[in-house]
Amino acid sequence: MDEDFYRQKFQEAVDIISGKEFCDAGLRVSVDDVLESVALKIYKPEWSSTPESPLNAPGKDLFFSLG
């Protein structure tokens, strides 16, 4: 897998979707590595068990894919 390609494409998506409406809805985005894959995470901090550090919170993440 070409991780750099996907990281770049996901970052381009973040740049497009992270507009005012997205932020007004309280949503945040992150491009991270998960289990040897690149992941685009869309989340609200309050969805986490530790809202002050939602990306490092223990527990399960909800994953889905679009194809």
PAKETOR-60930 format. One line per field, with one value per residue: residue number from 1; residue in one letter; x, y, z of N, C-alpha, C, CB in turn. Coordinates in steps of 0.1 Angstrom, whole numbers. Atoms other than C-alpha are relative to their C-alpha. Glycine has a CB too. Layout:
N
k <- NUM | ...
r <- A | ...
n_xx <- X | ...
n_yy <- Y | ...
n_zz <- Z | ...
ca_xx <- X | ...
ca_yy <- Y | ...
ca_zz <- Z | ...
c_xx <- X | ...
c_yy <- Y | ...
c_zz <- Z | ...
cb_xx <- X | ...
cb_yy <- Y | ...
cb_zz <- Z | ...
***
This chain:
67
k <- 1 | 2 | 3 | 4 | 5 | 6 | 7 | 8 | 9 | 10 | 11 | 12 | 13 | 14 | 15 | 16 | 17 | 18 | 19 | 20 | 21 | 22 | 23 | 24 | 25 | 26 | 27 | 28 | 29 | 30 | 31 | 32 | 33 | 34 | 35 | 36 | 37 | 38 | 39 | 40 | 41 | 42 | 43 | 44 | 45 | 46 | 47 | 48 | 49 | 50 | 51 | 52 | 53 | 54 | 55 | 56 | 57 | 58 | 59 | 60 | 61 | 62 | 63 | 64 | 65 | 66 | 67
r <- M | D | E | D | F | Y | R | Q | K | F | Q | E | A | V | D | I | I | S | G | K | E | F | C | D | A | G | L | R | V | S | V | D | D | V | L | E | S | V | A | L | K | I | Y | K | P | E | W | S | S | T | P | E | S | P | L | N | A | P | G | K | D | L | F | F | S | L | G
n_xx <- 8 | -8 | 5 | -2 | 11 | 13 | -1 | 1 | 14 | 8 | -2 | 8 | 14 | 1 | 0 | 12 | 12 | -1 | 4 | 7 | 11 | -6 | -4 | 12 | 6 | -9 | -7 | -14 | -5 | -13 | -5 | -8 | -3 | 7 | -2 | -7 | 8 | 2 | 14 | 6 | 10 | 9 | 5 | 2 | -7 | 9 | 3 | -11 | 1 | -9 | 2 | -11 | -9 | 8 | -7 | -8 | 9 | 1 | 13 | 2 | 4 | 9 | -6 | 8 | -7 | 7 | -7
n_yy <- -12 | -13 | -8 | -14 | -3 | -1 | -11 | -12 | -1 | -2 | -14 | -8 | 1 | -8 | -14 | -3 | 1 | -7 | -14 | -6 | 9 | 11 | -4 | -5 | 12 | 6 | 11 | -1 | 10 | 3 | 11 | 8 | 14 | 10 | 13 | 1 | -6 | -14 | -2 | -13 | 1 | -11 | 3 | -10 | 3 | 5 | 14 | 8 | 1 | -10 | -10 | -8 | 7 | 10 | 9 | 10 | 6 | 15 | 5 | 3 | -10 | 5 | -1 | 4 | -3 | -4 | 6
n_zz <- 0 | 1 | -11 | 3 | 9 | -7 | -10 | 8 | 5 | -12 | -4 | 9 | -4 | -12 | 4 | 6 | -9 | -13 | 1 | -11 | -4 | -6 | -13 | -8 | -4 | -10 | 5 | 2 | 9 | -3 | 9 | -9 | 4 | -8 | 4 | 13 | 10 | -2 | -3 | -1 | -11 | -3 | -13 | -10 | -13 | -10 | 2 | -6 | -14 | -5 | 9 | 1 | 9 | 6 | 10 | -7 | -10 | 0 | 4 | 15 | 9 | 10 | 13 | 12 | 13 | 12 | 12
ca_xx <- 0 | 13 | 7 | 20 | -6 | -35 | -22 | -20 | -55 | -70 | -54 | -69 | -103 | -97 | -89 | -121 | -146 | -132 | -151 | -172 | -203 | -182 | -167 | -200 | -213 | -185 | -169 | -131 | -110 | -77 | -55 | -38 | -22 | -43 | -32 | -8 | -33 | -40 | -73 | -94 | -112 | -142 | -153 | -166 | -146 | -177 | -181 | -150 | -147 | -119 | -131 | -99 | -79 | -103 | -78 | -59 | -89 | -90 | -118 | -132 | -135 | -163 | -150 | -167 | -156 | -169 | -163
ca_yy <- 0 | 35 | 51 | 85 | 85 | 79 | 103 | 130 | 122 | 121 | 155 | 169 | 157 | 173 | 206 | 205 | 194 | 213 | 245 | 267 | 244 | 215 | 233 | 249 | 213 | 206 | 181 | 176 | 157 | 139 | 118 | 90 | 56 | 28 | -8 | -3 | 17 | 54 | 66 | 97 | 102 | 125 | 129 | 151 | 153 | 146 | 112 | 101 | 88 | 114 | 145 | 164 | 138 | 120 | 106 | 88 | 77 | 40 | 20 | 13 | 36 | 33 | 26 | 26 | 29 | 45 | 28
ca_zz <- 0 | -9 | 25 | 13 | -15 | 8 | 35 | 8 | -6 | 29 | 38 | 6 | 17 | 51 | 35 | 15 | 42 | 72 | 63 | 85 | 85 | 95 | 124 | 135 | 138 | 163 | 141 | 139 | 115 | 118 | 94 | 114 | 111 | 124 | 122 | 93 | 74 | 69 | 84 | 81 | 114 | 118 | 153 | 181 | 213 | 234 | 217 | 235 | 270 | 275 | 256 | 264 | 244 | 221 | 196 | 224 | 244 | 255 | 241 | 206 | 177 | 152 | 118 | 84 | 48 | 17 | -16
c_xx <- 9 | -6 | 1 | -11 | -13 | 0 | -2 | -15 | -9 | 1 | -7 | -14 | -2 | -1 | -13 | -12 | 1 | -4 | -8 | -12 | 4 | 4 | -11 | -8 | 8 | 8 | 15 | 5 | 15 | 4 | 11 | 3 | -7 | 2 | 6 | -8 | -2 | -15 | -4 | -11 | -8 | -7 | -4 | 6 | -9 | -4 | 10 | -2 | 10 | 0 | 13 | 11 | -7 | 7 | 9 | -8 | 0 | -14 | 0 | -3 | -10 | 6 | -10 | 8 | -10 | 7 | -7
c_yy <- 12 | 9 | 15 | 5 | 3 | 11 | 13 | 2 | 3 | 15 | 9 | 1 | 9 | 15 | 5 | 0 | 8 | 15 | 4 | -9 | -12 | 3 | 5 | -12 | -7 | -11 | 3 | -11 | -3 | -11 | -7 | -13 | -9 | -14 | -2 | 6 | 15 | 2 | 14 | -1 | 13 | -3 | 13 | -4 | -6 | -14 | -9 | -1 | 10 | 12 | 9 | -6 | -11 | -9 | -10 | -7 | -15 | -4 | -2 | 12 | -6 | 3 | -3 | 5 | 4 | -6 | 4
c_zz <- 0 | 11 | -3 | -9 | 7 | 11 | -7 | -4 | 12 | 5 | -10 | 3 | 13 | -3 | -7 | 10 | 13 | -1 | 12 | 5 | 8 | 14 | 9 | 5 | 12 | -4 | -2 | -9 | 3 | -10 | 9 | -6 | 10 | -6 | -14 | -12 | 3 | 2 | 1 | 11 | 0 | 13 | 8 | 13 | 10 | -3 | 7 | 15 | 7 | -11 | -2 | -9 | -8 | -9 | 8 | 11 | 0 | -5 | -15 | -8 | -10 | -14 | -11 | -12 | -10 | -12 | -13
cb_xx <- -10 | -1 | 7 | 13 | -2 | -3 | 14 | 9 | -4 | 3 | 15 | 2 | -4 | 11 | 12 | -3 | -2 | 14 | -9 | -6 | -9 | 12 | 10 | -9 | -2 | -9 | -5 | 8 | -1 | 3 | 6 | -7 | 16 | -15 | -13 | 5 | -14 | 5 | -4 | -6 | 7 | -11 | 11 | -16 | 7 | -12 | 0 | 13 | 4 | 14 | -11 | 6 | 12 | -11 | 9 | 12 | -14 | 3 | -11 | -10 | 12 | -14 | 12 | -14 | 9 | -3 | 0
cb_yy <- 0 | 6 | -3 | 3 | -10 | -13 | 0 | 0 | -13 | -9 | 3 | -5 | -14 | -2 | 3 | -10 | -14 | -2 | 1 | 13 | -4 | -6 | 12 | 8 | -10 | -4 | -5 | 1 | 3 | -5 | 6 | -1 | -2 | 3 | -8 | -14 | -6 | 9 | -7 | 6 | -2 | 1 | -7 | 3 | 12 | 9 | -2 | 6 | -14 | -5 | 9 | 3 | -6 | 7 | 8 | 7 | 5 | -5 | 9 | -11 | 5 | 8 | -10 | 8 | -11 | 15 | -15
cb_zz <- 12 | -14 | 13 | -6 | -11 | 7 | 7 | -12 | -6 | 12 | 0 | -15 | 3 | 10 | -10 | -11 | 3 | 6 | -12 | -4 | -12 | -8 | -1 | -9 | -11 | 12 | -13 | 14 | -15 | 14 | -13 | 14 | 0 | 0 | 0 | -3 | -2 | -12 | 13 | -14 | 13 | -12 | 9 | 2 | 6 | 1 | -16 | -3 | 5 | 2 | 3 | 13 | 9 | -8 | -9 | 7 | -1 | 14 | 4 | -1 | -9 | 2 | -2 | 1 | -4 | -1 | 1
***
